[in-house]
Amino acid sequence: MGNYQIIATAAMGLEALVAKEVRSLGYECEVENGKVIYSGDESAIARSNLWLRTADRIKIKVGEFKAYTFDELFEKTKALPWEKFLPEDAEFPVIGKSVKSKLFSVSDCQAIVKKAVVERMKKYYKRNSWFEENGAFYRIEIALLKDVATITIDASGQGLHKRGYRIDQGEAPLKETLAAALVMLTNWKADSPFIDPFCGSGTIPIEAAMIGQNIAPGFNREFVSEGWNWISSKVWDDARMEAEDLAKYDQPIDITGTDIDHRMVKIAQENAIEAGFADILQFKQMQVRDISTSKEYGVIVGNPPYGERLGEKKAVEQMYKEMGQAFGKLETWSIYILTSNEEFEQFYGKPATKKRKLFNGFIRTDLYQYWGKKPPRQNEMMK
Ligand SMILES: C[S@@+](CC[C@H](N)C(=O)[O-])C[C@H]1O[C@@H](n2cnc3c(N)ncnc32)[C@H](O)[C@@H]1O
């Protein structure tokens, strides 16, 4: 087994959650802006891809160095052990980005890195001709930040938010990684009720179900690194077997998604079927103001419209008011609402217990948290 520097990339604000997930997989890690860094063997690469719910991608760090000139970038890239990662027939496109660095022309940096890798490979594989690049896919990235070049290979392929269950969506679907993060930021336990009153295409209920039953989010998809010759199929089989063993398919869950739009309810149902939760999740057409329940100690997580579109603001603010009135009756429930509306608490009618800044794509939002009453302790209940 080898030892690799692994980077789990994270959306702004989600780094700590990704780090928590990495630690619970058993890897010590360091947190930087937008990424969590750790080392591990081939199975760490497979397990990270399969299990991390809130990370965007898994990348393998090939090298990191200062680069102020193109010559430096070329020589230091050529000095990296590319033959450890790339077989002779590898397809290896290079993408790039540059922030606050002397080398700001991304296309030139990409071309130089490509040339340096080819030079190294020609020498190692004793070739004079071009490489056909008709084998497995290794996407190299050169990322420059303040003149430090980090060179990685993407081990995920499609982003980790692509779980494989979304067959249709509404206008503003939540990214699966953010939906999972919202659920993980609550105090929800699988044996308590859960409602998403703005379920749209069902992302939050589906992610909650996967969390509740401890199902690996990547279980139903493939990863580009499954095609790499230095990660054996046994590593992937073992990782999938572990996921199968840890899944709690029998864990009862009580998750409901509701939405004002019956078309969205239908889409949510279809996505839930695709995710394998046909009989487990309930979806209903309903306005948020009509939500009421006699169940106790549940959790509501909602991503309502933000009222940013022209002409929508007043109606959304009225809806926030009605939501506050409906949820005000649920004293034992904890409520978590994600919105960019800075006056949300005023319309809702109550200051939040806590707010947490999060980015929904490029939109700055807050997760307004209203913590419900705690359940009485066992001995108090017996008094
Ligand atoms: C931002 S989208 C939610 C997207 C969802 N999280 C997803 O991943 O697909 C907001 C949803 O709220 C619904 N909605 C708008 N007003 C509502 C109301 N008064 N009651 C219930 N749902 C409402 C819309 O139909 C829309 O599907």
PDBQT file of the ligand as one rigid body, heavy atoms in Angstrom, charges set to zero:
ROOT
HETATM    1  C1  LIG A 401     -35.387  26.958  -3.058  1.00  0.00    +0.000 C 
HETATM    2  S1  LIG A 401     -36.624  25.805  -3.439  1.00  0.00    +0.000 S 
HETATM    3  C2  LIG A 401     -36.173  24.385  -2.497  1.00  0.00    +0.000 C 
HETATM    4  C3  LIG A 401     -35.269  23.497  -3.265  1.00  0.00    +0.000 C 
HETATM    5  C4  LIG A 401     -35.008  22.149  -2.607  1.00  0.00    +0.000 C 
HETATM    6  N1  LIG A 401     -34.260  22.276  -1.368  1.00  0.00    +0.000 N 
HETATM    7  C5  LIG A 401     -34.295  21.242  -3.603  1.00  0.00    +0.000 C 
HETATM    8  O1  LIG A 401     -33.158  20.826  -3.337  1.00  0.00    +0.000 OA
HETATM    9  O2  LIG A 401     -34.847  20.976  -4.662  1.00  0.00    +0.000 OA
HETATM   10  C6  LIG A 401     -37.990  26.433  -2.542  1.00  0.00    +0.000 C 
HETATM   11  C7  LIG A 401     -39.256  25.601  -2.647  1.00  0.00    +0.000 C 
HETATM   12  O3  LIG A 401     -40.230  26.182  -1.796  1.00  0.00    +0.000 OA
HETATM   13  C8  LIG A 401     -41.518  25.971  -2.388  1.00  0.00    +0.000 C 
HETATM   14  N2  LIG A 401     -42.448  26.976  -1.802  1.00  0.00    +0.000 N 
HETATM   15  C9  LIG A 401     -42.588  28.275  -2.113  1.00  0.00    +0.000 A 
HETATM   16  N3  LIG A 401     -43.526  28.843  -1.338  1.00  0.00    +0.000 NA
HETATM   17  C10 LIG A 401     -43.986  27.881  -0.504  1.00  0.00    +0.000 A 
HETATM   18  C11 LIG A 401     -44.969  27.849   0.538  1.00  0.00    +0.000 A 
HETATM   19  N4  LIG A 401     -45.662  28.915   0.853  1.00  0.00    +0.000 N 
HETATM   20  N5  LIG A 401     -45.187  26.682   1.182  1.00  0.00    +0.000 NA
HETATM   21  C12 LIG A 401     -44.480  25.569   0.856  1.00  0.00    +0.000 A 
HETATM   22  N6  LIG A 401     -43.556  25.546  -0.135  1.00  0.00    +0.000 NA
HETATM   23  C13 LIG A 401     -43.308  26.680  -0.791  1.00  0.00    +0.000 A 
HETATM   24  C14 LIG A 401     -41.266  26.107  -3.872  1.00  0.00    +0.000 C 
HETATM   25  O4  LIG A 401     -42.247  25.428  -4.628  1.00  0.00    +0.000 OA
HETATM   26  C15 LIG A 401     -39.863  25.518  -4.034  1.00  0.00    +0.000 C 
HETATM   27  O5  LIG A 401     -39.922  24.161  -4.436  1.00  0.00    +0.000 OA
ENDROOT
TORSDOF 0
